[in-house]
Amino acid sequence: MAEDGSIEEVAQKILMVMHEECLEANYQSVENLRTSMPPPVAHVRPAFIE
């Protein structure tokens, strides 16, 4: 895997750290994620072309 700093790469690294923490029975990062506020998401309706 190339280290390019992409969103996918960063997410994978974070998930690996969280996985390792869970294996050590440390669930703090999971709990922090669970209780955090999700970022706002734009809801876009698909355009219909006729």
mmCIF file of the N, C-alpha and C atoms, coordinates in Angstrom:
data_MODEL
# 
_entry.id   MODEL 
# 
loop_
_atom_site.group_PDB 
_atom_site.id 
_atom_site.type_symbol 
_atom_site.label_atom_id 
_atom_site.label_alt_id 
_atom_site.label_comp_id 
_atom_site.label_asym_id 
_atom_site.label_entity_id 
_atom_site.label_seq_id 
_atom_site.pdbx_PDB_ins_code 
_atom_site.Cartn_x 
_atom_site.Cartn_y 
_atom_site.Cartn_z 
_atom_site.occupancy 
_atom_site.B_iso_or_equiv 
_atom_site.pdbx_formal_charge 
_atom_site.auth_seq_id 
_atom_site.auth_comp_id 
_atom_site.auth_asym_id 
_atom_site.auth_atom_id 
_atom_site.pdbx_PDB_model_num 
ATOM 1   N N  . MET A 1 1  ? 0.847   -1.184 0.000   1.00 0.00 ? 1  MET A N  1 
ATOM 2   C CA . MET A 1 1  ? 0.000   0.000  0.000   1.00 0.00 ? 1  MET A CA 1 
ATOM 3   C C  . MET A 1 1  ? 0.888   1.241  0.000   1.00 0.00 ? 1  MET A C  1 
ATOM 4   N N  . ALA A 1 2  ? 0.598   2.138  -0.906  1.00 0.00 ? 2  ALA A N  1 
ATOM 5   C CA . ALA A 1 2  ? 1.349   3.387  -0.981  1.00 0.00 ? 2  ALA A CA 1 
ATOM 6   C C  . ALA A 1 2  ? 0.854   4.335  0.106   1.00 0.00 ? 2  ALA A C  1 
ATOM 7   N N  . GLU A 1 3  ? 1.772   5.037  0.729   1.00 0.00 ? 3  GLU A N  1 
ATOM 8   C CA . GLU A 1 3  ? 1.396   6.016  1.746   1.00 0.00 ? 3  GLU A CA 1 
ATOM 9   C C  . GLU A 1 3  ? 1.191   7.352  1.071   1.00 0.00 ? 3  GLU A C  1 
ATOM 10  N N  . ASP A 1 4  ? -0.080  7.669  0.820   1.00 0.00 ? 4  ASP A N  1 
ATOM 11  C CA . ASP A 1 4  ? -0.399  8.900  0.107   1.00 0.00 ? 4  ASP A CA 1 
ATOM 12  C C  . ASP A 1 4  ? -1.224  9.876  0.943   1.00 0.00 ? 4  ASP A C  1 
ATOM 13  N N  . GLY A 1 5  ? -1.573  9.501  2.168   1.00 0.00 ? 5  GLY A N  1 
ATOM 14  C CA . GLY A 1 5  ? -2.348  10.391 3.024   1.00 0.00 ? 5  GLY A CA 1 
ATOM 15  C C  . GLY A 1 5  ? -3.804  10.497 2.647   1.00 0.00 ? 5  GLY A C  1 
ATOM 16  N N  . SER A 1 6  ? -4.284  9.569  1.820   1.00 0.00 ? 6  SER A N  1 
ATOM 17  C CA . SER A 1 6  ? -5.683  9.609  1.390   1.00 0.00 ? 6  SER A CA 1 
ATOM 18  C C  . SER A 1 6  ? -6.609  9.317  2.571   1.00 0.00 ? 6  SER A C  1 
ATOM 19  N N  . ILE A 1 7  ? -7.865  9.646  2.406   1.00 0.00 ? 7  ILE A N  1 
ATOM 20  C CA . ILE A 1 7  ? -8.869  9.387  3.446   1.00 0.00 ? 7  ILE A CA 1 
ATOM 21  C C  . ILE A 1 7  ? -8.909  7.896  3.767   1.00 0.00 ? 7  ILE A C  1 
ATOM 22  N N  . GLU A 1 8  ? -8.829  7.079  2.736   1.00 0.00 ? 8  GLU A N  1 
ATOM 23  C CA . GLU A 1 8  ? -8.875  5.633  2.930   1.00 0.00 ? 8  GLU A CA 1 
ATOM 24  C C  . GLU A 1 8  ? -7.685  5.152  3.762   1.00 0.00 ? 8  GLU A C  1 
ATOM 25  N N  . GLU A 1 9  ? -6.511  5.679  3.478   1.00 0.00 ? 9  GLU A N  1 
ATOM 26  C CA . GLU A 1 9  ? -5.309  5.274  4.206   1.00 0.00 ? 9  GLU A CA 1 
ATOM 27  C C  . GLU A 1 9  ? -5.401  5.682  5.675   1.00 0.00 ? 9  GLU A C  1 
ATOM 28  N N  . VAL A 1 10 ? -5.823  6.902  5.921   1.00 0.00 ? 10 VAL A N  1 
ATOM 29  C CA . VAL A 1 10 ? -5.946  7.394  7.296   1.00 0.00 ? 10 VAL A CA 1 
ATOM 30  C C  . VAL A 1 10 ? -6.986  6.577  8.051   1.00 0.00 ? 10 VAL A C  1 
ATOM 31  N N  . ALA A 1 11 ? -8.120  6.300  7.419   1.00 0.00 ? 11 ALA A N  1 
ATOM 32  C CA . ALA A 1 11 ? -9.171  5.510  8.061   1.00 0.00 ? 11 ALA A CA 1 
ATOM 33  C C  . ALA A 1 11 ? -8.673  4.114  8.400   1.00 0.00 ? 11 ALA A C  1 
ATOM 34  N N  . GLN A 1 12 ? -7.933  3.503  7.493   1.00 0.00 ? 12 GLN A N  1 
ATOM 35  C CA . GLN A 1 12 ? -7.405  2.165  7.739   1.00 0.00 ? 12 GLN A CA 1 
ATOM 36  C C  . GLN A 1 12 ? -6.443  2.168  8.925   1.00 0.00 ? 12 GLN A C  1 
ATOM 37  N N  . LYS A 1 13 ? -5.595  3.174  9.015   1.00 0.00 ? 13 LYS A N  1 
ATOM 38  C CA . LYS A 1 13 ? -4.650  3.259  10.137  1.00 0.00 ? 13 LYS A CA 1 
ATOM 39  C C  . LYS A 1 13 ? -5.395  3.430  11.462  1.00 0.00 ? 13 LYS A C  1 
ATOM 40  N N  . ILE A 1 14 ? -6.413  4.277  11.464  1.00 0.00 ? 14 ILE A N  1 
ATOM 41  C CA . ILE A 1 14 ? -7.200  4.499  12.680  1.00 0.00 ? 14 ILE A CA 1 
ATOM 42  C C  . ILE A 1 14 ? -7.912  3.220  13.093  1.00 0.00 ? 14 ILE A C  1 
ATOM 43  N N  . LEU A 1 15 ? -8.488  2.517  12.127  1.00 0.00 ? 15 LEU A N  1 
ATOM 44  C CA . LEU A 1 15 ? -9.175  1.266  12.448  1.00 0.00 ? 15 LEU A CA 1 
ATOM 45  C C  . LEU A 1 15 ? -8.214  0.206  12.987  1.00 0.00 ? 15 LEU A C  1 
ATOM 46  N N  . MET A 1 16 ? -7.010  0.165  12.461  1.00 0.00 ? 16 MET A N  1 
ATOM 47  C CA . MET A 1 16 ? -6.022  -0.792 12.960  1.00 0.00 ? 16 MET A CA 1 
ATOM 48  C C  . MET A 1 16 ? -5.653  -0.474 14.412  1.00 0.00 ? 16 MET A C  1 
ATOM 49  N N  . VAL A 1 17 ? -5.482  0.799  14.724  1.00 0.00 ? 17 VAL A N  1 
ATOM 50  C CA . VAL A 1 17 ? -5.173  1.204  16.100  1.00 0.00 ? 17 VAL A CA 1 
ATOM 51  C C  . VAL A 1 17 ? -6.333  0.836  17.019  1.00 0.00 ? 17 VAL A C  1 
ATOM 52  N N  . MET A 1 18 ? -7.557  1.123  16.578  1.00 0.00 ? 18 MET A N  1 
ATOM 53  C CA . MET A 1 18 ? -8.732  0.794  17.389  1.00 0.00 ? 18 MET A CA 1 
ATOM 54  C C  . MET A 1 18 ? -8.839  -0.715 17.599  1.00 0.00 ? 18 MET A C  1 
ATOM 55  N N  . HIS A 1 19 ? -8.545  -1.485 16.577  1.00 0.00 ? 19 HIS A N  1 
ATOM 56  C CA . HIS A 1 19 ? -8.579  -2.945 16.684  1.00 0.00 ? 19 HIS A CA 1 
ATOM 57  C C  . HIS A 1 19 ? -7.571  -3.432 17.717  1.00 0.00 ? 19 HIS A C  1 
ATOM 58  N N  . GLU A 1 20 ? -6.354  -2.911 17.654  1.00 0.00 ? 20 GLU A N  1 
ATOM 59  C CA . GLU A 1 20 ? -5.323  -3.295 18.616  1.00 0.00 ? 20 GLU A CA 1 
ATOM 60  C C  . GLU A 1 20 ? -5.728  -2.921 20.040  1.00 0.00 ? 20 GLU A C  1 
ATOM 61  N N  . GLU A 1 21 ? -6.334  -1.744 20.205  1.00 0.00 ? 21 GLU A N  1 
ATOM 62  C CA . GLU A 1 21 ? -6.800  -1.329 21.534  1.00 0.00 ? 21 GLU A CA 1 
ATOM 63  C C  . GLU A 1 21 ? -7.876  -2.278 22.052  1.00 0.00 ? 21 GLU A C  1 
ATOM 64  N N  . CYS A 1 22 ? -8.790  -2.681 21.178  1.00 0.00 ? 22 CYS A N  1 
ATOM 65  C CA . CYS A 1 22 ? -9.857  -3.595 21.589  1.00 0.00 ? 22 CYS A CA 1 
ATOM 66  C C  . CYS A 1 22 ? -9.289  -4.950 21.996  1.00 0.00 ? 22 CYS A C  1 
ATOM 67  N N  . LEU A 1 23 ? -8.260  -5.410 21.302  1.00 0.00 ? 23 LEU A N  1 
ATOM 68  C CA . LEU A 1 23 ? -7.623  -6.675 21.675  1.00 0.00 ? 23 LEU A CA 1 
ATOM 69  C C  . LEU A 1 23 ? -7.027  -6.608 23.076  1.00 0.00 ? 23 LEU A C  1 
ATOM 70  N N  . GLU A 1 24 ? -6.682  -5.401 23.518  1.00 0.00 ? 24 GLU A N  1 
ATOM 71  C CA . GLU A 1 24 ? -6.140  -5.189 24.861  1.00 0.00 ? 24 GLU A CA 1 
ATOM 72  C C  . GLU A 1 24 ? -7.243  -4.808 25.853  1.00 0.00 ? 24 GLU A C  1 
ATOM 73  N N  . ALA A 1 25 ? -8.515  -4.978 25.447  1.00 0.00 ? 25 ALA A N  1 
ATOM 74  C CA . ALA A 1 25 ? -9.687  -4.644 26.269  1.00 0.00 ? 25 ALA A CA 1 
ATOM 75  C C  . ALA A 1 25 ? -9.753  -3.155 26.602  1.00 0.00 ? 25 ALA A C  1 
ATOM 76  N N  . ASN A 1 26 ? -9.204  -2.337 25.717  1.00 0.00 ? 26 ASN A N  1 
ATOM 77  C CA . ASN A 1 26 ? -9.271  -0.883 25.870  1.00 0.00 ? 26 ASN A CA 1 
ATOM 78  C C  . ASN A 1 26 ? -10.267 -0.370 24.829  1.00 0.00 ? 26 ASN A C  1 
ATOM 79  N N  . TYR A 1 27 ? -11.465 -0.022 25.290  1.00 0.00 ? 27 TYR A N  1 
ATOM 80  C CA . TYR A 1 27 ? -12.538 0.383  24.381  1.00 0.00 ? 27 TYR A CA 1 
ATOM 81  C C  . TYR A 1 27 ? -12.785 1.888  24.393  1.00 0.00 ? 27 TYR A C  1 
ATOM 82  N N  . GLN A 1 28 ? -11.844 2.647  24.937  1.00 0.00 ? 28 GLN A N  1 
ATOM 83  C CA . GLN A 1 28 ? -12.039 4.091  25.068  1.00 0.00 ? 28 GLN A CA 1 
ATOM 84  C C  . GLN A 1 28 ? -12.204 4.772  23.712  1.00 0.00 ? 28 GLN A C  1 
ATOM 85  N N  . SER A 1 29 ? -11.399 4.417  22.721  1.00 0.00 ? 29 SER A N  1 
ATOM 86  C CA . SER A 1 29 ? -11.516 5.071  21.412  1.00 0.00 ? 29 SER A CA 1 
ATOM 87  C C  . SER A 1 29 ? -12.848 4.727  20.741  1.00 0.00 ? 29 SER A C  1 
ATOM 88  N N  . VAL A 1 30 ? -13.334 3.505  20.948  1.00 0.00 ? 30 VAL A N  1 
ATOM 89  C CA . VAL A 1 30 ? -14.642 3.117  20.403  1.00 0.00 ? 30 VAL A CA 1 
ATOM 90  C C  . VAL A 1 30 ? -15.739 3.923  21.088  1.00 0.00 ? 30 VAL A C  1 
ATOM 91  N N  . GLU A 1 31 ? -15.647 4.049  22.401  1.00 0.00 ? 31 GLU A N  1 
ATOM 92  C CA . GLU A 1 31 ? -16.634 4.824  23.147  1.00 0.00 ? 31 GLU A CA 1 
ATOM 93  C C  . GLU A 1 31 ? -16.596 6.295  22.734  1.00 0.00 ? 31 GLU A C  1 
ATOM 94  N N  . ASN A 1 32 ? -15.395 6.835  22.541  1.00 0.00 ? 32 ASN A N  1 
ATOM 95  C CA . ASN A 1 32 ? -15.280 8.234  22.101  1.00 0.00 ? 32 ASN A CA 1 
ATOM 96  C C  . ASN A 1 32 ? -15.941 8.426  20.742  1.00 0.00 ? 32 ASN A C  1 
ATOM 97  N N  . LEU A 1 33 ? -15.735 7.485  19.841  1.00 0.00 ? 33 LEU A N  1 
ATOM 98  C CA . LEU A 1 33 ? -16.350 7.575  18.521  1.00 0.00 ? 33 LEU A CA 1 
ATOM 99  C C  . LEU A 1 33 ? -17.867 7.462  18.626  1.00 0.00 ? 33 LEU A C  1 
ATOM 100 N N  . ARG A 1 34 ? -18.331 6.558  19.465  1.00 0.00 ? 34 ARG A N  1 
ATOM 101 C CA . ARG A 1 34 ? -19.772 6.340  19.621  1.00 0.00 ? 34 ARG A CA 1 
ATOM 102 C C  . ARG A 1 34 ? -20.480 7.581  20.148  1.00 0.00 ? 34 ARG A C  1 
ATOM 103 N N  . THR A 1 35 ? -19.834 8.293  21.051  1.00 0.00 ? 35 THR A N  1 
ATOM 104 C CA . THR A 1 35 ? -20.487 9.450  21.679  1.00 0.00 ? 35 THR A CA 1 
ATOM 105 C C  . THR A 1 35 ? -20.187 10.774 20.966  1.00 0.00 ? 35 THR A C  1 
ATOM 106 N N  . SER A 1 36 ? -19.353 10.736 19.938  1.00 0.00 ? 36 SER A N  1 
ATOM 107 C CA . SER A 1 36 ? -19.027 11.979 19.223  1.00 0.00 ? 36 SER A CA 1 
ATOM 108 C C  . SER A 1 36 ? -20.177 12.393 18.315  1.00 0.00 ? 36 SER A C  1 
ATOM 109 N N  . MET A 1 37 ? -20.193 13.648 17.990  1.00 0.00 ? 37 MET A N  1 
ATOM 110 C CA . MET A 1 37 ? -21.217 14.178 17.088  1.00 0.00 ? 37 MET A CA 1 
ATOM 111 C C  . MET A 1 37 ? -20.773 13.923 15.651  1.00 0.00 ? 37 MET A C  1 
ATOM 112 N N  . PRO A 1 38 ? -21.627 13.296 14.848  1.00 0.00 ? 38 PRO A N  1 
ATOM 113 C CA . PRO A 1 38 ? -21.238 13.075 13.446  1.00 0.00 ? 38 PRO A CA 1 
ATOM 114 C C  . PRO A 1 38 ? -21.223 14.396 12.681  1.00 0.00 ? 38 PRO A C  1 
ATOM 115 N N  . PRO A 1 39 ? -20.361 14.511 11.680  1.00 0.00 ? 39 PRO A N  1 
ATOM 116 C CA . PRO A 1 39 ? -20.338 15.749 10.888  1.00 0.00 ? 39 PRO A CA 1 
ATOM 117 C C  . PRO A 1 39 ? -21.612 15.857 10.069  1.00 0.00 ? 39 PRO A C  1 
ATOM 118 N N  . PRO A 1 40 ? -22.043 17.083 9.766   1.00 0.00 ? 40 PRO A N  1 
ATOM 119 C CA . PRO A 1 40 ? -23.243 17.244 8.941   1.00 0.00 ? 40 PRO A CA 1 
ATOM 120 C C  . PRO A 1 40 ? -23.019 16.640 7.555   1.00 0.00 ? 40 PRO A C  1 
ATOM 121 N N  . VAL A 1 41 ? -24.073 16.056 7.032   1.00 0.00 ? 41 VAL A N  1 
ATOM 122 C CA . VAL A 1 41 ? -24.000 15.423 5.721   1.00 0.00 ? 41 VAL A CA 1 
ATOM 123 C C  . VAL A 1 41 ? -24.994 16.119 4.791   1.00 0.00 ? 41 VAL A C  1 
ATOM 124 N N  . ALA A 1 42 ? -24.521 16.466 3.623   1.00 0.00 ? 42 ALA A N  1 
ATOM 125 C CA . ALA A 1 42 ? -25.405 17.089 2.638   1.00 0.00 ? 42 ALA A CA 1 
ATOM 126 C C  . ALA A 1 42 ? -26.221 16.001 1.972   1.00 0.00 ? 42 ALA A C  1 
ATOM 127 N N  . HIS A 1 43 ? -27.504 16.201 1.914   1.00 0.00 ? 43 HIS A N  1 
ATOM 128 C CA . HIS A 1 43 ? -28.394 15.259 1.242   1.00 0.00 ? 43 HIS A CA 1 
ATOM 129 C C  . HIS A 1 43 ? -28.709 15.831 -0.137  1.00 0.00 ? 43 HIS A C  1 
ATOM 130 N N  . VAL A 1 44 ? -28.309 15.109 -1.139  1.00 0.00 ? 44 VAL A N  1 
ATOM 131 C CA . VAL A 1 44 ? -28.468 15.592 -2.513  1.00 0.00 ? 44 VAL A CA 1 
ATOM 132 C C  . VAL A 1 44 ? -29.451 14.682 -3.235  1.00 0.00 ? 44 VAL A C  1 
ATOM 133 N N  . ARG A 1 45 ? -30.401 15.294 -3.864  1.00 0.00 ? 45 ARG A N  1 
ATOM 134 C CA . ARG A 1 45 ? -31.367 14.528 -4.650  1.00 0.00 ? 45 ARG A CA 1 
ATOM 135 C C  . ARG A 1 45 ? -30.806 14.313 -6.047  1.00 0.00 ? 45 ARG A C  1 
ATOM 136 N N  . PRO A 1 46 ? -30.962 13.119 -6.578  1.00 0.00 ? 46 PRO A N  1 
ATOM 137 C CA . PRO A 1 46 ? -30.466 12.876 -7.940  1.00 0.00 ? 46 PRO A CA 1 
ATOM 138 C C  . PRO A 1 46 ? -31.262 13.689 -8.963  1.00 0.00 ? 46 PRO A C  1 
ATOM 139 N N  . ALA A 1 47 ? -30.544 14.187 -9.956  1.00 0.00 ? 47 ALA A N  1 
ATOM 140 C CA . ALA A 1 47 ? -31.204 14.941 -11.023 1.00 0.00 ? 47 ALA A CA 1 
ATOM 141 C C  . ALA A 1 47 ? -31.730 13.956 -12.057 1.00 0.00 ? 47 ALA A C  1 
ATOM 142 N N  . PHE A 1 48 ? -32.946 14.173 -12.493 1.00 0.00 ? 48 PHE A N  1 
ATOM 143 C CA . PHE A 1 48 ? -33.538 13.325 -13.513 1.00 0.00 ? 48 PHE A CA 1 
ATOM 144 C C  . PHE A 1 48 ? -33.460 14.039 -14.841 1.00 0.00 ? 48 PHE A C  1 
ATOM 145 N N  . ILE A 1 49 ? -32.801 13.410 -15.787 1.00 0.00 ? 49 ILE A N  1 
ATOM 146 C CA . ILE A 1 49 ? -32.660 13.992 -17.125 1.00 0.00 ? 49 ILE A CA 1 
ATOM 147 C C  . ILE A 1 49 ? -33.621 13.273 -18.049 1.00 0.00 ? 49 ILE A C  1 
ATOM 148 N N  . GLU A 1 50 ? -34.491 14.057 -18.674 1.00 0.00 ? 50 GLU A N  1 
ATOM 149 C CA . GLU A 1 50 ? -35.467 13.449 -19.586 1.00 0.00 ? 50 GLU A CA 1 
ATOM 150 C C  . GLU A 1 50 ? -35.234 13.908 -20.990 1.00 0.00 ? 50 GLU A C  1 
# 
